[in-house]
Amino acid sequence: MTNSSGLEILENAELDFAALGAMVHRVDPGQIPFRKASSCQIHVSGGEFNCAANLSDCFGLNTAVVTAMVDNPIGDLIRERVRAMGVRGIYKEFEHNGVTGPNMATVYSDRGHGARAPVVFYNRSDEAAAQLQPGDFDWDALFAGGVRWFHSGGIFAALSPTTPELIIEAMKAAKAAGAVTSFDLNFRAKLWQIAGGLEGAQSTLQRIAEHVDVLVGNEEDLQKGLGVQGQDVTKQSKLDPSAFFGMIDDATQKFPHVKVVATTLREVHSTNRHSWSAVAWVNGETHVAPQCELDVLDRVGGGDGFASGLFYGLMNGQPAEQAVRLGWAHGALLTTFPGDTTMATLEQVEAFAAGGSARIQR
């Protein structure tokens, strides 16, 4: 079916959603800085997996994640969390040598508090996912029963010279199977500094974007990741969508096949107090979600929460404005839970999207 978004979405398929990306485990000491930490929680994450997990656990879709997996206890932990979220794991298996790797990447992230911002750092040394390459997966077999939506992202694209080629291979196969394709630009300067710099990032992400129907990314993602130029606009605040919409003309000229471009808007007053909204350009029309004030428990994963709700709304045939509100509502709720993936119910998301919060400003 073709809905108001201009996307041709299959009504039925074995898989509603498949994602390709790197799995990570996030080590979280809560509000205590790592230099003083004595205990930590472990959250299983990865931008692509987060969307698959959210769409399965909250929105009830059949989802899968395609990724690398290592045969050690960290790999076992990650497999368990994938199963617990109802996601089908499709893995290229790697044997750990017992000492140096290959490894499942680690993200270290405290939550900060009030005036103290969260601190995030990484260990992606000898990451198994960076070794993934074209030919590692039989896409024709994986998509034989049909797939409605396929998703990947810019962090995975930055891991090695082979991961962008795998993304393009997968997107071609997904499109041949009838899927809509989406890509979260997720521009990370630190990753691209060791993966070809700004020029390398833009040439790589532009090649991927040629195969994409739905782009997720803010002004910085569009400008630095894709080299999109913006109009001369004045932003009144981080919640002002004018800069984002001012870049759409150039973005759609560069990539005329793209039907949807969307992002969250967030103004951080303190670590635990954010103003939150979202915007989208959908098939020539612009949509802005309401603004609300968030009391944030854990901000990580809010953007993936927005993307998940947006994708669900579009796949479910909702009007574009409602799809944006579902994404906005789910992303807001996700910041009230520990970890990177959802603990919300569909009823909670729909109630929030309909105006079920006293903090919504109309």
MISETOR-231051 format. One record per residue: residue in three letters; x, y, z of N, C-alpha, C, O, CB in turn. Coordinates in steps of 0.2 Angstrom, whole numbers, plus 5000, padded with zeros to 4 digits. Atoms other than C-alpha are relative to their C-alpha. Glycine has a CB too. Layout:
<sites>
alaXYZXYZXYZXYZXYZ
...
</sites>
This chain:
<sites>
met500449945000500050005000500450065000501050065003499550005006
thr499749945000500550184997499650055004499050065003500150034993
asn500449954996500050305011500250074999500550094994500149985008
ser499849925001500150495014500750015000500950074998499650035005
ser499349995000501950475017500449994993500950024993500349965005
gly499750025006502250424999500449945000500749924995500550064998
leu499650065000503050265005499649944998499049945000500349995007
glu500350075002502550094997500249955005500749925005500249984993
ile499850054995502449985012499549945000498949944999499850035007
leu500350065001502049805011499549995006499650015012500549945000
glu500550014994500449755021500249945004500049945010499349994997
asn499950064997501049585025500749974998500949974992499549944999
ala499450035001502749505027500249965006500049975011500650054998
glu499850044994503649375038500450055005500350045011500549954998
leu499649964996504749515045499750074999499650104994500750014999
asp500249935001503949685049500650055000500650104996499650025006
phe499549954999505649765053500749965001500749915005499950055006
ala499450044999507449705051500650065000500550114997500249964994
ala499549954999508949805057500749974999500849925001500050045007
leu499350025000510849795053500450055004500450115002500249994992
gly499549954996512149865065500449965005500449905005499650055004
ala499550034995513349835079499650005007499350055009500650045001
met500350014994512749775096500650025005501250015004499849935002
val499649984995513549855112499749985007499149975007500250074999
his500250004993513449835131500250075003500850085003500249945003
arg499949944997513349995140500149995008499649975011499450064999
val499950004993514050005158499950065003500150125001500849985001
asp500349944997513150125169500050005007499749965011499250004997
pro499950004993513650175186499550055003499550075009500750035002
gly500649964997512050285188500350075000500650104996499849985006
gln499849944999512350455195500750015002501050075003499650045005
ile499350004998514150415201500550004995500449964990500149945005
pro499550005006515550465190500549945000500549915006500550065001
phe499650075001516650315184500650015005500849955008500249994993
arg499450004996518150375194499949995007500349985011500350074999
lys500250014993517150355210499549945001499349925006499750065003
ala500550055000516050205205500249945003500849925003499849994993
ser499950064997515950045214499549954998499749894999500050005008
ser500450045003514549965205499750034994499650094993499449975005
cys500249975006513749975188499449954998499449895000500550004995
gln500550045004512149915178500349994993500750034991499350035000
ile499950025007512349835161499450014996498949974997500449934999
his500549995005511249895147500249974993500749994991499750075000
val499850025007511249805130499750054995499150074996499749934999
ser500249955004511149925116500350004993500549954991500250075003
gly499849995007511549985098499450034997498850014997500149934997
gly500549965003510550115088499549954996498949964997500350054996
glu500450045004509849985076499649955004499049945003500449964994
phe500450044996509449855089499550035004499050015005500549965004
asn500449964996508649985100499350014996498850004999500250075002
cys500649995004507350015086499649934999499049935000500250034993
ala500350075001507049825083499749985007499149965007500549954998
ala500250024993506849805102499450045002498950015004500550015005
asn500649964998505649945104499449984996498849984998500250084998
leu500650025004504549895089499849935002499249925001500350004993
ser500350064997504449725096499750005006499149985007500649955000
asp500250004993504249755114499450045002498950025005500550015005
cys500549954999503149905114499450004995498850004996500250075000
phe500449995005502349905097499749934997499349934992500350044994
gly500350075002502049715094500249984993499849944990499350005001
leu499950025007502949695077500549955001500949935006500350064997
asn499550055001504049555071500650034998500650054992499749944995
thr499449965002505749615071500649955000500649905004500150065004
ala499450035000507549555068500650055000500550104998500149954994
val499449975000509349615071500549964997500649904999500250035007
val499550045004510749565059500750035003500850095002499950014993
thr499449974997512449585068500549955001500549894999499850035007
ala499550044998514049515074499949975007499650015011500750034999
met500050034994514149395089500649975002500949934998499449965001
val499350044997515649335100499849955005499349965009500450055003
asp500150064996515649165109500350015007500749965008500249944996
asn499750004993516049225126499450035005498950045002500650055001
pro500649984995514949275142499750074998499150084999500250005007
ile500349945002514749455136499549994994499050024993500550054998
gly500450025006514049385119499449965003498849985000500349964995
asp500550044997512949265130499550055003498950055002500249955005
leu500449954996512249415140499650044994499050054995500450055004
ile500349965005511849515124499549954996498949984995500550024995
arg500550045003510949365116499449995004498949995001500349934999
glu500650014996509849345131499650065000499050055000500349995007
arg500449945000509349525130499650014994499150034993500450065001
val500450005006508949515112499449955000498949974998500549974994
arg500650045000507849365115499550035005498950025004500249935003
ala500549974995507049455130499650054997499050064999500450025006
met500349955004506549595119499549984994499250024991500450064998
gly500550035005505649475107500350014993500050014988499450035000
val499749985007506949515093500349934998500749905002500550065000
arg499750065003507549375081500850024999500950074995499749984994
gly499349995001509449375082500349964994500349904994500449995006
ile499750035006510349345065500750025000500950074999499750024993
tyr499349994998512249325069500549974995500449924993500149985007
lys499450025003513849315060500549985007500650035010500450054995
glu499650024994514849215074500750014999501050004994499849935001
phe499349995000516549265079500349965007500049965012500250075001
glu499750044995517749155090500450045004500950075001500349944998
his499549964996518549245105500649965002500549905003499650035006
asn499450044998520349205108500249995007500749965009500650034996
gly499950014992520149215127500450065003500550065009500349945001
val499649954997521249365128499950074997499750125000500849994999
thr500149945003521149505115499450014996499350074994500750014996
gly500649995004519649475105499949954995500249904995500050074997
pro500449945001518649495094499550025006499449975009499650004993
asn500449984994517549595106499350034998499250054992500450055004
met500649965000515849655109500150075003500450075008499449975003
ala499849934998516049845110499750025007499150005009499850054995
thr500249974994515849935127499950075000500450114997500549975006
val500149924999515050105130500050015008499649985011499450024997
tyr500049984993515450185147499650065001499850114997500750005003
ser500449945000514150315152499750015007499249975009499449994994
asp500449984994513650395168499550044999499450074993500550035006
arg500649965001512050485170500050075001499650114999499449975003
gly500049934998512650645177499450025005499149975007500050054994
his500649984996511450745188500050085000500550115001500049975007
gly500049934999510850925188500450044995500450034989500150025007
ala499549965004512251045183500549964997500949984993500350055004
arg499450045002513450895180499749964994499349924995500249965005
ala500250045006513250825162500249935000500749915004500350044994
pro499850075001513350645158500750004996500850044992499549954996
val499450025003515050575153500049944996499849894999500650015005
val500050065004515250455139500749984996500950034994499450004994
phe499450025004516750355132499949934998499549895000500650015005
tyr500150065003517050195123500649965000501249985001499850014992
asn499550045002518050045120499849954994499449914995500249955006
arg500250045006517849975102500649974997500649954991499650054995
ser499450035003519549895101499849934998499549895001500550005006
asp500150065004519549745089499249985001499149925003500449955004
glu500750015000517649755088499849954995499949964989499650074999
ala500250055004516849605080499650034994499650014988499649945003
ala500449985005515549705071500450044994500150054989499550055003
ala499649965005516849815062500349954995500549974989500650035003
gln499750055005517449645053499549984996499649944991500349955004
leu500550025005515749625045500150034993500450084992499350025003
gln499849985007515849635026499449974995499149924997500749984998
pro500550025005514749605010500249925000500749905000500150034994
gly499950075001514449415008499949965007499949905007500649984997
asp500050044993514349375027499349985001499249935005500250055005
phe500650024999512449355026499649994994499750024988499650065004
asp500450025006511249275014499350045000498850015003499949925000
trp500549965000510049415011499449974997498849984999500150074997
asp500650035003508949324999499649955004499049955004500249974993
ala500350054995508649185012499750045005499150025007500549955002
leu500349974994508349305026499450044998498950045002500550055003
phe500549965002507149405016499549964996499049994993500250064996
ala500550045005506249265007499350005002498950004997500349925001
gly500749994998504649285017499850075000499250085002500049975007
gly500249935001504649465014500250045006500350025012499350015000
val499949964994505149615025499750074998499850094992500850015001
arg500349945001504249775027500450075000500350124997499450015004
trp499649944999505549895033500749985002500849935006499750045006
phe499350024998507449885034500450075002500350124999500449974994
his499749944996508550005045500749995001500949935003499650015006
ser499350004998510350045048500250075002499850115002500549974994
gly499849944998511450185054500750024999501149984997499850015007
gly499349975002512950305053500549975005501149975003499950075001
ile499550024995513850235069500349934997500949924996499849995007
phe499850065004513950065060500450014994500949984993499449954999
ala499749985006514450145044500750025001501150024997499650054996
ala499349974998515950225053500549955002501149975003499950065005
leu499650054997516650065060500649984996501149964999499649945003
ser499450035005517750005045499850024993499350044992500049925002
pro500249995008517850015026499549954998499249974993500749994997
thr500450065003516849855024499350015003498849994999500249945002
thr500750004997515249905035499650044995499050024994500050035007
pro500449975004514650035023499849964994499249964991500350074997
glu500250045006514749915008499549945002499149934998500749964998
leu500550054997513749785019499350035000498850004999500249975007
ile500649975000512449915022499750014993499150004992500150075003
ile500349995006512249955004499849934997499249934994500550034995
glu500250075003512249764999499349985003498849965000500549955002
ala500650024997510849745012499450044998498950014997500150005008
met500549955002509849895007499749984993499149984991500250075000
lys500250025006509849834989499649945000499049934997500649994995
ala500450064999509249664994499350015003498849985002500449955004
ala500649994996507949735006499550044995498950024995500150055006
lys500449975005507249844992499749954995499149964993500450064996
ala500250055005507149704980499549955003499149925000500649954998
ala500550044997506149614993499450045002498950025005500349975007
gly500549954999504949764994500050045006499550075008499449955000
ala499949974993505549845010500150084999500450104994500549985004
val499849934999505550035014500750005004500849955008499550045004
thr499450004997507350075019500150075004499950125002500650004995
ser499949944996507850195033500750005003501049955003499550015006
phe499449994997509450265040500150065005499950115003500550014994
asp499949944995509950365055500750025000501249985001499849975008
leu499449975002511350475051500550005006501149985005500050074998
asn499750014994511950475069500850024999501249985001500049935003
phe499349985001513550575065500450015006500250055011500050074996
arg499549994994514950555078500750024997501049984994500049935003
ala499449985002516450655075500649965002501149954998500150075002
lys499550054998517550545085500149944996500749924995499949995008
leu500050065004517150395075500350024993500749984991499449975000
trp499849995007517450475058500750035000501050034995499550054997
gln499349985000519050555064500549954998501049964995500250035006
ile499550065001519850385063499749964994499949904993500149965006
ala500350035005518750335048500050044994499550034990499349975002
gly500049965006519150455034499950075001499850114996499649974996
gly500149934999518750625042499350024997498949984995500650044998
leu500649985002517350735037499949994992499349974990500050085001
glu500150025007517650705018499849934999499449914995500750024996
gly500250075000517650525021499349985002499049944999500549965004
ala500750014997516050535031499550014995499049984993499950045006
gln500549975005515150635018500049954994499449944991500150074998
ser500050045006515650525003499749935002499349914997500749994997
thr500250074999515250365012499250015002498849974999500349985007
leu500750004999513550425019499650024994499050004994499950055006
gln500449985006513050505003499949944995499349934992500450054996
arg500150065004513350334994499449965003499049934999500649965000
ile500550044997512250255007499350034999498850004998500149995008
ala500749975001510850385006499749994993499150004993500150085001
glu500350025006510650344988499549955000499149944995500549994994
his500450055000509750194993499550005006499149955008500449935002
val500449994994508750265008499350044998499350094994500450045005
asp500749975001506850315008499950055006499550105005499549955000
val500149964994506850385026500650015004501049975006499549965005
leu499449984997508150485034499950035007499450065008500450054996
val500149974993508350525053500650035001501250015001499849945005
gly499449964998509550665058499850075001499350104998500549994994
asn500149934999509650835064500450044996500750024991500250025008
glu499649955005510450995056500749985000501049984994499950075003
glu499350025000512150935061500249944996500649934992500350005007
asp499950065003511950765055499950014992500349984988499449955002
leu500149985007511250835038500650034997500950024992499450034999
gln499549955003512650965036500749965000501049964995500150065005
lys499450035000514150865042500049934997500549914994500349995007
gly500150065003513550695037499949994993500249954989499549965004
leu500250015007512850725020500250064996500150074990499250005000
gly499849945003513550895016499450054997499550084993500449994994
val500549965002511850975015500050075002500350085008499349975003
gln500049934999511751165014499350025003498850005000500350044994
gly500649974998510451265024499950074998500350104995500050005008
gln500149935001509551425021500250045005500450025011499250004998
asp499949954995509851585030499450005005499050045004500250064997
val500549994995508751555045500350015007500850005008499649935000
thr499849984993508751615063499749965005499049955005499950085001
lys500350044995508451495077499950045006500450075009500549935001
gln500149964994507651565092500249955006500449985011499350015001
ser499850054995508051405102500149944997500049934991499550005006
lys499950075002508551225101499349974997499349924994500349965005
leu500750035002506651195099499750034994499250014991499550015005
asp500249975006506551305084500149964994500749954992500350074999
pro499950055006506251195068500350044994500450004989499449964999
ser499849965006506751335056500649984996500749974990500050075001
ala499450025003508551275053499949944997500249924992500650005006
phe500150075003508051095050499650014994499849984989499649965005
phe500449995006506651145038500450044995500350034989499350035002
gly499649975005507851265030500549964996500749994991500450065003
met499650045003508951125025499749954995500049914991500449965005
ile500450055004507551015017500150014992500249964989499350005002
asp500049995007507651095000500649974997500649944992500050084998
asp499450035002509451054998500149935000500349894996500650035003
ala500050074999509250885005499649964995499849914992499749985007
thr500450045004507850834994500250014992500149974988499350035000
gln499750005007508750904978500649955000500749924994500350074999
lys499550055000510250794983499849934999500149894996500550015006
phe500350074999509150644987499350004998498950005003500249975007
pro500749995002507550664977499649945002498949955002499950024993
his500350064999507050484981499850005008499349965009500449944998
val500250004993506950525000499350035001499250084999500650045004
lys500749984999505150535006499950035007499450075008499649944999
val500049974993505450575025500650015003501149985002499649945004
val499549984996506650665035499850035007499350075007500550064996
ala500249994993506450675054500550015005501049985004499449955002
thr499649994994507250725070499750025006499150055006500650044998
thr500349974994506950765088500350075001500850094998500249955006
leu499849944998507150935095500150005008499649985011499650064998
arg499850014993507950945113500350075002500950085000500349945002
glu499649954996508451095124500149985007499649975011499650075000
val499750034994509451045139500050065005500550105004500649964999
his500049954995509051155154500549985006500950015009499350025003
ser499650034995509951035166500049924998499749904993499950015007
thr500050075002510450855165499349965000499249924997500549965004
asn500650034998508750805172499450044998498850024999500049985007
arg500649965002507650935164500150034993500550074991499950075005
his499949995007507450945145499350034998498850005000500249944996
ser500649995004506151025134500149964993500649954991500050084998
trp500050055005505650905120499550014995498950034996499949935003
ser500550005006504850905103500349964994500849934995499950084998
ala499850035006505050835086499750034994499250064994499949925000
val500249985006504950875068500149954994500549914995500450074998
ala499950045006504750795051499850034994499350074994499649935001
trp500249995006504650825033499849944996500249894996500650044995
val500350075002503550695025499650024993499150054993499549975005
asn500349995007503250695006499750074998499250084996499449955000
gly500249945002503250875004499750055006499650115005499650004994
glu500449974995502350925020500450005007500849955008499349975001
thr499749994994503050985037499649995006499050015006500450075001
his500350014994502550925054500450015006501049995006499749925000
val499749984994502950985071499649975006499049995007500150085001
ala500450034994502550885087499950065006500350115005500449945003
pro500049964995502050975103500650015004501149975003499449985005
gln499550004995503251035116499849985007499349995009500350075000
cys500250024993503350955133500750015004501250015001499849935000
glu499450004996504550965148500149935003499649905006499850055006
leu499850074998505450805153500450005006500850045007500449964994
asp499650014994506050755170500449934998500149884998499649995006
val499650055003507450645163500349955005500749985010500550034995
leu499650054996508050485172500649984996501249974999499549945001
asp499550035004509150415158499950034992499450004989500149935000
arg500249975007509250515141500249954994500049964989500450074999
val499850055006510150375131499449964997499149935001500649965003
gly500550035004509050305118499450044998498950014995499849945004
gly500649965001507750445117499950014992499450004990500050065003
gly500149995008508150475098499849944997499449944992500750024998
asp500350075003507950285094499349995002498949964998500549955003
gly500750004998506350295104499650044995499050014993499950025007
phe500449965005505750435093499949964993499449964990500350074999
ala500050035006506250345077499649945000499249924995500749984998
ser500550064999505350185083499350014999498949984995500249965006
gly500749985000503750265086499850034993499250024991499850055005
leu500149975007503850365069499949944995499449944991500650054998
phe500050055004504250205060499349965001499049944996500649955001
tyr500650044999502750115068499450034997499050004994499949995008
gly500649965003501550255064500049994992499449994990500050075002
leu500050005007502050255046499849934997499549924993500750024997
met500150075002502050065045499249985001499049944997500449955003
asn500750014998500350065053499550044996498950034998499950015008
gly500549975004499550175040499750075004499250095001499549964998
gln500349944997499350325052500250064996500750064992500450015007
pro499849945004499350505045500750025003500950005008499550055002
ala499349984999501050585045500050035007500550025011500350044995
glu500049964994500650705059499949955006500349965011499450055000
gln500150054995500050555070500649965001500849955007499449964999
ala499450045000501650455066500550045004500950015008500249984993
val499549964996502750605072499850005007500350005011500050074997
arg500249994993501750625088500149935004500349935009499250025001
leu499950064996501850435092500849995001501049975006499849944995
gly499350004999503750445089500250055006500650035010500450024994
trp499949954995503850605100499849975007500249985012499650074999
ala500250024993502850525114500449945002500649945008499249984999
his499650054998503850365114500750025002500949995007500049944994
gly499449974998505450455114500050035007500550025011500350044995
ala500149974993504850555129500049955005500349965010499450055000
leu500150054994504350405139500649965001500849945006499449954998
leu499450044999505950315135500550035005500950005008500349994993
thr499549974996506950445144499849995008500250015012500050084999
thr500250014993505950405160500249935003500149915009499350005001
phe499850064998506650225160500849995000501150034997499749954995
pro499350015001508450165164500149954994499749914992500349965006
gly499850045006509350085149499850034994499550094994499749935001
asp500049975006509250115131499449984996499250004990500649984996
thr500650035003507650015126499450015004499550025010500149934998
thr500749984997505850035130499849965005499949905006499550004994
met500450044995504849985145499350035000498950015004500350015007
ala500649985000503350075139499549954996499749914993500050074995
thr500550035003501650005133499750044994499850104995499549975005
leu500349975005500750045117499550055003499450115000499749964995
glu500549964998499350115127500350065004500050125003499649965006
gln499749944997500450235137500350054994500250114995500649985004
val499749965005501250295121499450044996499450104995500449964994
glu500649975003499550325113499750055004499450115002499549954998
ala500249954996498950415128500450065000500150125000499949975007
phe499549945000500450535129499950034993499950104993500749975001
ala500149975007500250565110499450044999499350094996500149954995
ala500749965001498450615112499950065005499450095005499549955002
gly500049954995498850735126499949985007499750025011499550054998
gly500150024993498950635142500550025005500649995010500049935000
ser499549974995500250745150499850075002499750114997500749994997
ala500149944998499950895160500550054998500450114998499950015008
arg499549965002501550965154500050024993500450064990500749975002
ile500149985008501050975135499850075000499450105003499549954997
gln500149935002501151155129499750014993500049994988500650055001
arg500349995007499951195115500050074998499750084992499249975001
</sites>
